[in-house]
Amino acid sequence: MLPIEPQTRFSHTLPELRFSLSLLYVGRFLLGMHQAASTDEEPIQAFDEHIETITDELVATELLHEAAVLAGDILPNPAPENPD
């Protein structure tokens, strides 16, 4: 059984940021495929700027999450549901 990651007030934001970053990478890839013959790099640069912004926010949130775990600022675990 895998150990459960401690939940902090930053835990709910991490999956959202990871998903957003993945979507941006997919969008950039698709745009790059579509504009392979084009010389206009402005749309790709806009994607790269958004990717950099989301990456910075993700790294900062991961650091805050880890700091909260180390400081003991952990949310109480909800009681597991007992299927009858």
C-alpha positions in Angstrom: 0.0 0.0 0.0 1.3 3.4 -0.9 1.8 5.9 1.9 -0.7 8.8 1.8 0.8 12.2 1.1 0.1 14.6 4.0 -2.5 17.2 3.0 -1.7 20.9 3.5 -3.6 24.0 2.5 -1.6 24.0 -0.8 -2.4 20.3 -1.7 -5.6 21.1 -3.6 -3.8 23.6 -5.9 -1.0 21.2 -7.0 -3.1 18.9 -9.3 -4.8 21.9 -10.9 -1.4 23.6 -11.7 0.1 20.3 -13.0 -3.0 19.8 -15.2 -2.8 23.3 -16.5 0.9 22.9 -17.3 0.2 19.7 -19.2 -2.5 21.4 -21.2 -0.2 24.2 -22.1 2.5 21.8 -23.3 0.0 19.9 -25.4 -1.3 23.2 -26.9 2.3 24.4 -27.6 3.0 21.0 -29.3 -0.1 21.2 -31.5 0.5 24.8 -32.4 4.1 24.0 -33.3 2.9 21.1 -35.5 0.4 23.4 -37.2 2.8 26.3 -37.7 5.8 24.2 -38.8 6.1 26.0 -42.1 5.2 29.4 -40.7 7.8 32.0 -39.6 5.5 33.7 -37.1 6.8 32.7 -33.7 4.6 35.1 -31.7 1.9 32.5 -30.7 4.5 30.0 -29.7 6.3 32.6 -27.6 3.0 33.4 -25.9 2.6 29.8 -25.0 6.2 29.7 -23.7 5.5 32.7 -21.5 2.4 31.1 -20.0 4.3 27.8 -19.5 7.1 29.7 -17.7 4.5 31.5 -15.5 2.7 28.3 -14.6 5.9 26.5 -14.0 7.1 29.2 -11.6 3.8 29.1 -9.8 3.9 25.3 -9.6 7.4 25.3 -8.2 6.5 27.9 -5.6 3.4 26.0 -4.5 5.3 22.8 -4.2 7.9 24.5 -2.0 5.2 26.0 0.1 3.6 22.5 0.4 6.9 20.9 1.4 7.6 23.7 3.9 4.1 23.2 5.4 4.8 19.5 5.8 8.1 20.1 7.4 6.6 22.7 9.8 3.8 20.3 10.7 1.1 22.5 9.2 -0.9 19.5 8.0 -4.6 19.4 7.6 -6.4 16.7 9.6 -7.2 13.6 7.6 -10.9 13.0 6.9 -12.2 9.8 8.4 -12.2 7.0 5.8 -15.7 6.1 4.5 -16.7 2.7 5.8 -18.7 0.8 3.2 -21.3 -1.4 4.9 
